[in-house]
Amino acid sequence: MMNDVIETTRLQNSLKNPIVALALGFFIPGAGQMYAGSVMWGSIALILTIVCAISIIASPLAFVIWLVSLFYGYSGTKKVNDKLLEAASKAE
């Protein structure tokens, strides 16, 4: 009984909140992806957004990259959680 509680608590602590990923990605492009575990893609999104935002011609592209990174941060967090829950259910 106590082991079940401990395992449940460990599982809850390792789950990531998709809303946090959205909030991070809203303020810092790519941060949601980094939070979800895709540090490389999050860094690429951050750099591309900054570079595109600096150049006046590519500013709309920066906005699109920002929106895509928000989506991938949110969906990536959901995928990480699904994998953790699946692994936990197989362990039982």
C-alpha positions as CSV (number, residue, x, y, z in Angstrom):
1,M,0.0,0.0,0.0
2,M,2.7,2.5,1.0
3,N,4.8,1.6,-2.1
4,D,1.7,2.4,-4.3
5,V,1.5,5.8,-2.7
6,I,5.2,6.5,-3.2
7,E,5.1,5.3,-6.8
8,T,2.0,7.5,-7.5
9,T,3.7,10.5,-6.0
10,R,6.9,9.9,-8.0
11,L,4.8,9.6,-11.2
12,Q,2.9,12.9,-10.4
13,N,6.2,14.7,-9.8
14,S,7.6,13.6,-13.1
15,L,4.6,14.6,-15.1
16,K,4.8,18.0,-16.9
17,N,2.1,20.6,-17.1
18,P,1.1,21.5,-20.7
19,I,-0.2,24.9,-19.5
20,V,3.2,25.7,-18.1
21,A,4.7,24.8,-21.5
22,L,2.3,27.2,-23.1
23,A,3.1,30.0,-20.7
24,L,6.8,29.5,-21.0
25,G,6.6,29.4,-24.8
26,F,4.4,32.5,-24.8
27,F,7.0,34.6,-23.1
28,I,10.2,33.0,-24.4
29,P,9.9,31.3,-27.9
30,G,11.0,27.7,-27.7
31,A,11.0,27.5,-23.9
32,G,7.9,25.3,-24.0
33,Q,9.7,22.8,-26.2
34,M,12.7,22.9,-23.8
35,Y,10.4,22.3,-20.9
36,A,9.0,19.3,-22.7
37,G,12.5,17.9,-23.2
38,S,13.3,19.0,-26.8
39,V,16.1,21.4,-25.8
40,M,17.7,21.3,-29.3
41,W,14.4,22.2,-31.1
42,G,13.5,24.8,-28.5
43,S,16.9,26.5,-28.9
44,I,16.6,26.5,-32.7
45,A,13.1,28.0,-32.4
46,L,14.4,30.7,-30.0
47,I,17.3,31.6,-32.3
48,L,15.2,31.6,-35.5
49,T,12.6,33.8,-33.8
50,I,15.1,36.3,-32.6
51,V,16.9,36.4,-36.0
52,C,13.7,36.8,-37.9
53,A,12.3,39.4,-35.6
54,I,15.4,41.5,-36.0
55,S,15.0,41.6,-39.7
56,I,12.0,43.7,-40.7
57,I,11.2,41.6,-43.8
58,A,11.0,38.3,-41.9
59,S,9.0,39.5,-38.9
60,P,5.9,37.7,-40.0
61,L,8.0,34.5,-40.2
62,A,9.1,35.1,-36.6
63,F,5.4,35.2,-35.6
64,V,4.8,31.9,-37.4
65,I,7.8,30.2,-35.8
66,W,6.6,31.4,-32.4
67,L,3.1,29.9,-32.9
68,V,4.6,26.6,-34.1
69,S,6.9,26.5,-31.1
70,L,3.9,27.1,-28.8
71,F,2.1,24.1,-30.4
72,Y,5.1,21.8,-30.3
73,G,5.8,22.7,-26.6
74,Y,2.2,21.9,-25.6
75,S,1.9,18.7,-27.7
76,G,5.4,17.6,-26.7
77,T,4.6,17.9,-23.0
78,K,1.4,15.8,-23.6
79,K,3.5,13.1,-25.4
80,V,6.1,13.0,-22.5
81,N,3.3,12.6,-20.0
82,D,1.7,9.8,-22.1
83,K,5.0,7.9,-22.3
84,L,5.4,8.2,-18.5
85,L,1.9,7.0,-17.8
86,E,2.3,4.1,-20.3
87,A,5.6,3.1,-18.7
88,A,4.0,3.3,-15.2
89,S,1.1,1.1,-16.3
90,K,3.4,-1.5,-17.8
91,A,5.5,-1.5,-14.5
92,E,2.4,-2.5,-12.5
